[in-house]
Amino acid sequence: MNDKTTVFVVEHVGEVVVVEPLGDESSFRYFDIHNQANRVMRALDDPSVRGVVVDLRSVPTLGWVMTSAIVRLVRNLDYRGGMAVYCSASKSNVEQFSSMKLGEPWSHHDSRDDGVAVIRELIDNRSASSEEGP
């Protein structure tokens, strides 16, 4: 892999990680996509990470390789109780992802800021309800 190749931009916003794919298999090699997806998964394994926003603004159409990498990232976080949303998706990406049940809330938002705000609100609500108890 070329170390200059960047498949995903990762930004930490408190307990939320924003992951932005910069292309799909027409832009990157299969190996590079999955190798960098593994790096992102390790970042999401941090217990302080409670949510992820997948920002699709740079990828108008996703192929199966990038889609499968994103599904792995989201499912990995969902399995440990984290939350995921996606934002800035094209119409075809909204249609593709809205049909997938990839955890909660797995909803589309217009912007990265909107997605982060929704995840933060859900984190706050979960924290408040767990403090109240049964």
C-alpha positions, 0 to 999 in steps of 0.5 A: 500500500502506498502510505500516501493513499488516504481512503478514509478521513477520520475526525474525532468530535468528542465521543463521536467519530466522523468517517469520510470515505474519499472514493470507492473501488474505482478510486482505490485498490481493494487492499487499500480500502480494506486495510484502511477500514481495519485502521478505522475499526481499531479507532472505533474500538476505543471505548470512549467512542460511542457513535459514528457519522459516515459522511458520504459527501465525497462518494456520490455512488458506492460500489460493493467493496466500499459498501462492505467496508462501511457495513463492517465499521458500522456493525462493529460499533453497533455490536458493542452498543454504539450508534451510527448515522450517515450524512450528505449522501446522494440519492442513490446512496440514501436509497441503498443505505436506507434499506439496510438495518445497520444498527440504531438509529442508522438514519440519514442527515443533511450534514456532518454537523446534523449527524454529530448533533443527533448522535450526541443527543442520543448519547445524552438521552441514553446517559440520562435514562441509565442514571434514572434506573428502572 
